[in-house]
Amino acid sequence: MNGNHNAHPPRAVRISSSTADLAAIGPTLEAAHAAVGDVPALLDLAKAVAEAAPGPGEGRTGFLWEILASVTAVDIAASRVLRAPVMVG
């Protein structure tokens, strides 16, 4: 995998959400960072995020893209695992 293993904690990518919404992405980023290279953990993360994230068509598309962009900054493989369940809802 090609995860970002730097010493700094992962930070959310902001597109249009409030600071509070971005803070809500923090636990997802920490979990993605911890799961780099662990496919079963990434699948569990994808399921949990898909259940918690707003669904497509709920007017929160920007926030969904922030989740995906933020996870991509941690690990592109994690983002690819996460994309389908989150975008389908």
C-alpha positions in Angstrom: 0.0 0.0 0.0 1.1 3.6 -0.3 0.0 5.1 3.0 1.4 8.2 4.4 3.4 7.2 7.5 4.6 10.6 8.6 4.7 11.6 12.2 2.0 14.3 11.9 -1.6 13.3 12.6 -3.8 13.3 9.5 -5.8 16.4 8.8 -9.1 16.8 7.0 -9.2 18.4 3.6 -11.6 21.3 3.5 -13.8 22.0 0.5 -16.8 23.8 2.0 -17.8 22.4 5.4 -17.7 24.0 8.8 -14.9 23.5 11.3 -17.2 21.2 13.3 -17.9 19.0 10.3 -14.2 18.8 9.6 -13.5 17.8 13.2 -16.0 14.9 12.7 -13.8 13.5 10.0 -10.9 13.2 12.4 -11.7 9.7 13.8 -12.1 8.4 10.3 -8.7 9.7 9.4 -7.1 8.2 12.5 -8.7 4.8 11.7 -7.5 5.0 8.0 -4.0 5.8 9.2 -4.0 2.9 11.6 -5.4 0.6 8.9 -2.8 1.3 6.2 -2.0 -2.1 4.6 -4.7 -4.0 6.6 -7.4 -4.8 4.1 -9.9 -6.3 6.6 -9.6 -3.2 8.7 -10.1 -1.0 5.6 -13.2 -2.9 4.7 -14.5 -2.5 8.3 -13.8 1.2 8.1 -15.6 1.5 4.7 -18.7 -0.2 6.2 -18.7 2.1 9.3 -18.2 5.3 7.3 -20.9 4.3 4.8 -23.4 3.8 7.6 -22.5 7.1 9.3 -21.9 9.4 6.4 -24.8 11.4 4.8 -26.1 9.6 1.7 -25.9 10.9 -1.8 -28.8 13.3 -2.6 -29.0 14.6 1.0 -27.4 17.9 0.1 -24.0 17.1 1.7 -22.0 16.2 -1.4 -19.2 18.5 -0.4 -18.8 16.8 2.9 -18.7 13.4 1.2 -15.9 14.6 -1.0 -14.1 16.0 2.0 -14.2 12.6 3.6 -12.9 10.9 0.5 -10.2 13.6 -0.2 -9.1 13.5 3.5 -8.8 9.7 3.4 -6.9 9.8 0.1 -4.4 12.1 1.7 -3.7 9.3 4.2 -3.8 6.3 1.8 -5.0 6.1 -1.7 -5.9 2.4 -1.4 -8.0 3.2 1.6 -9.8 5.9 -0.4 -10.5 3.4 -3.2 -12.0 0.9 -0.7 -14.1 3.6 0.8 -15.3 5.3 -2.3 -18.0 2.9 -3.5 -19.8 2.3 -0.2 -19.8 6.0 0.7 -20.9 7.3 -2.7 -23.6 4.7 -3.1 -24.9 5.2 0.4 
